[in-house]
Amino acid sequence: MKNSDKIKLLLVLGVLIFSSYCSNIAGNANSDDAGSEWLIPESQVTDGGPGKDGIPAIEEPEMIPVDQVSFLNDSDLISGIKIGEMIVGYPHKILDYHEIINHTIDDKKIIFSYCPLTGSALAWLSGESGDFTFGVSGLLYNSNLILYDRKTDSFWSQMSLLCVNGERIGEVPEVHPVFETTWKTWKVINPGSLIMSNNTGYQRNYDEYPYGDYKESDNLLFEVNNNDSRLHKKERVHGISLETSAIAYPIDSFEGELTVLNHEINKEKIVVAISKTLNYAISFKRKLDDGTELEFTRVKNKIPIIMADQFGNEWDLFGRSVSGPRSGEELGKLTSYNAYWFAWAAFHPDSDIISGN
């Protein structure tokens, strides 16, 4: 990282610290509020700098229709989810400054988190009672966001998908699939969706990326446990975590408009759809609840429909059959999401790589 970018990063972090919740910046791994037991090495829990709530989460964001969005460029990344019939998107240029969105969608409480340092966006459902909201703890593990829930002050490691300290230690959040792509692709695929507005109530320059050349650089701001040089550190991969194994698919290695892969990994039958051109990667289970095993082929020029199976069903980007005898059915969810390679390898040191090259 160039000296000028380091200075810019320090200045931006300073703004994040002093303009937000200054009275609550004392959170750290040795806080009196933290439990004594950790499920990750406590010595590897790092103070990221801004402190507890120094990076402010957004509560119930203002949402606007696609045709009212004027602050995004075609190349800007956006991540989102589908809940029922509603599709919502969260631009990364806003998530870079807030990291956590507490959002009620179709009566479901969603915790949407994005870690700018690891490039990982995940959506959790907020438990049976639905009364849990989350904030940014200011702590990191493997350079990755640690959230805290405001009800019990327990700490949750985002990419570990685990409560690692506190009253709820050992609990695993319920994960909801996230779809990530560029704004250029999103607005074509999801023209009826709602997008988080840049009217957040905070004074931020969302057009300025706060971490300098971090996305392109091979440098890290914080150490990780496992340095794996098989790919560039900031290569975006679609990672799938199975019971006994993990696989990473480098998105840019799959040339062309769409690649559909039918894989069986440790007896788990999965389908992966990747497009470098449209900049997305998704994955689902191929075996249905009734035992039927599907084989998929790609469908051209019908997006958001992308796949068809051997029984004449067509499936969209969200894993839903939109035509055929199984119309309305959904494919089973996997634990999968996009992240930078260095982060995926840190949490999954024995991960396989499946490349399109």
N, C-alpha and C positions, 0 to 999 in steps of 0.2 A: 504494500500500500504506500502510495506517495505521501510525503510529509504534508502536503496541502490537504490531502484527503483525510489524513489522521486528525489534523486540526479541525476540519469541518465536522468529522464524526464526534470529536470531543465537545464541540460547541453545540451540536444538535442534542447530544446526550445531556448536556447541561440544561438545555431548555426543557427537555423531558422531565428532568429531575425537579427543577425549581418552579415549574409552572403547574404542577399537578400534585395534589394531595401531599403537600410538603410535610404535613404533620404525621404522615404514616410511613416514612421512608426507612424505618428501623428494621424492617424484616430481614432476617438472615438465618443461616443454618444453626446458629447458637442462641436464637431467640428463646426467651423463657416460655413463649407460647408453643414452641415446637416440642413434640414428644422426643423422648430419648432414643427411641428405636427407629432405625432407617432400614429400608429394604434395598437401598443402593449405598455404596461406600460414602459415608458422610464426608470423608476427606476429599472426595471428588465433587462435592456440591460447591459450586462457585458463586460468589457474589457478582452479579452482572453489572452492578454500578448504580442504576437508578433507584434501587430500593423497592420496598413493598408499595405497590400502587403508584410508584414513580412513573410507570407507563400506565396510563389510565385505560381500563376496559370501557367499552361502550355498552350502555344499557338500552335495550329496545331502540335500535337505530331507526332513523327516518329512512323510509324506502320509497323509491320513485320508479316509474316505468322506464323501460329501455329507451323509448323515444324522447325522454326528457334528460337523458344523460349527456352532458357536454364536456365533462372534465376528464374523460378517458381517451387515450390514444389507442389505435388499433393494436399496437404491440404490447399494451399493458396486460399483465396477467390478472385473472379473476378466478376465484374459487367459489363454489356454491353447492347447494343441496336441493333435493326435491322432497318435500313433505306433502303427502297426499297428492293433490293436483297443483300445488304451489311450488314454484321454482324461484329461489332467491340467490343473489350473487353478492359477494363481498370482494371489492377491488383490493389487490395487494398494496397499492399505493396508500390506502387508508390503513390496512392491517399492519403495515410497517411501523406505524406510530401508536397502535393500540393493542394489537396482538390477541385480544379476547373480545368476543361479542356475545353478550347474553341476550337471547332473542326468543320471543314467543312466536311460533309459527303454527297456525292451525291448531291452537290450544296445546301445542307441545313446547316444552321448554328446551331450548337448544343452547349448548355452549360451543361456539365456534372459535377455534383457536388457530393462530398462525404464528410460527416462529420465524422471523426474518433471517436469523443466523443459520438455520437448518433447512429453510425453504419448505417446511412441512405444515400442511393445513389439515386439521381434523375436526370432525363434528361429533359431539357427545350428546346423548339424551340425558336429561337431568333427573334420573332416578324416579322411583314410584311416586314420591310425594311432589316432585316437580318444584320444590322450593329451594333448590341449590343454585346459587349464582357463584361465579368464579372471578378472581382477579389475578393480576400479574404479581407473583411473589418477589420478583427481583433476583431470584436464584436460577442457576443453570446446572444442568447435568449433561455431560457430553456436548456442551455448547447449546443445549436445547432447553426450551422454555419449561419451567416448573410453575404450574398454576397452584392457587390455593382456593379452597372453597370457603365462602364467607360464613357458612353456618357453623363449621367445626374448626376452621383454620388449619385443616389438613393440607399437606402438600402432595401434588399430583405431577408425575413426570409425563410430559405430553407423549413423546415417542415410545416410552416404556408402556404406555396405556395402563397405568397403575398408580394407586395412591401409595406413596412411598414413606409417609411419615404422618403421624397424628392419629386422631380418633378413628378415622376410616381406613387406616393402614391395611393394605392387602386387597382393597376393593378394586374391581376392574370396571371401567366405564363402558356403557353400551355405545358402540361406535356406529355412526351412520355414514354411508358412502358420500364422498366428496368428489365433485367433478371440477376439474381445473383446465383452463385453456386461456387463449388470448381474448381480448375484448372483440377483436375482429370476428373471431369464430363464434363467441358467445352470442352476440346480438343477432346472428343469422340463425343459430340453432334454437335459441330461446327468446324469440321476439316478444313473447307475452310475460316474461319474467319481471321480477322486481329487483332493483339494485340498491345497495346501501348508498345513501347520499353522502356527499362530502360536507354536508351541513351537520357536523357532529356535535357542535357546541364547544369545540376546542379550537384554539388558534394554532393551526399547523399549516405548513406549506406542503400540501400533499403532492405537489408536482416535483418536489425535490426528494430524491432517494437519500435517506439519512446515513447510509453506510459507505459512501464513496464508491470505490471500484470493487467492493467486496464480492459482488455476484460473479465477476470475471476472474478475480485474483485467485491464486492457489494458496493464499495465506488465510489463516484462521485468527480470530480474535481471542479464542479460548481453546485450551487443549482438550483433546478427546482421548479415549482409552485405546482406540485401535486406528492406526494410520494405514489405510489400504490404498496402494498406488495403482491398482488395476485400471482405475478411471480417474479423470480429472476430479479434484475435490468437489467442484461446484457443478459437476454433471448432474442434470436432473434425471432421476430415475423413478420409475413406478415400482414400488416395493410391495411384495406380498409376503406376509408372515403367516406361515402354517404352523401346525402343532410342533413339528420337529425340524422344520427347515424354513429358510427364507430365500427369496429370489428377487433379483433386481433387473429391471428391463430399462436400459438407457433409451430414453424417448427419441433422441435425435439420431439413433442408429437405425431406426426403421424408416427407410426412405419411402416416399410416395404418399398417396392420399390416405390409405388405410391398410393395415395388416391385422388379420384375425388369426389368433393362435389357439388351437385346441391342445391343451397340455394335461398330462397326468403326473402329478408330483406327490410322491409318498401316498399313493392311492387316492389323492384328492383330485378330482377332475375339475379343471378350471378352463375358462376362456378369457383371453386377454385381447383387447382391441386397442391398437396404437396408431396414431397418425402424427408423423413429423410435420406434414404440411399444415394440418389444422391444429397441431400442438395440443394433443390430449392423449391420455392413456387411462383405460378403465379395465376392471376385471371382476368376474363373477364365478359362482359355482355352475358347473354344467349338469350336475345331477339334481333332478327335481325331487320334491318331497315324496312323490309316489314311486320313486326309484328309476324313472325314465332318464336315460343318459342322452344328452343332446350333442350333436356335432354341428358346428357353425361354419358358415361361409360368409364372406363379406358381401354387402349389398352396396352397389355404387350409385351415387348421385340421388340418394333419397334421404339424406341427413335431415332430421335426427335418427331415422332408421339406419342402422349400420350392419345388421347381421340377419341371416335367415338360418333356420335349422332344417333337418331332414324331413320334418313333418309339415313344412309349409308355413311355419310361424315366422313373422318378422319381429325383430327386437330393436329397441331404441337405445340411446346412450345411457339411459338410467336403468337398463336391465329389465325393461317391461315389454311384454308382447303387445304389439299394437294392431296385429292382424293375424288371422289364422285360427285354428281350433283352440289354441290356448290364449286367445286375446284377453288382456287384462291381468294375466299372471306375471309374477316377477321372479327373476333369478335370485338364488341365494347369495347373501352377502359374504364377502371375504374381508379379512383385516388387511386392507391395502390402502396406500396413499402415495403421493409424490413427495420427494425430498431430495436434497443434495446428496450425492454419493457418499461424501465423507461421513455424513450423519447416519445414513442408513447402515454403512459399514461399522460405525462405532456401536450401534445398538444391535447389529446382527453381524458379528465378526466372521461367521462362517457362511455368509450369504453367497449363493451362486449368482452368476450373471448370465442372462440370456440376451444376446445381442442380435440385431437385425443385419449386421455387417457380415 
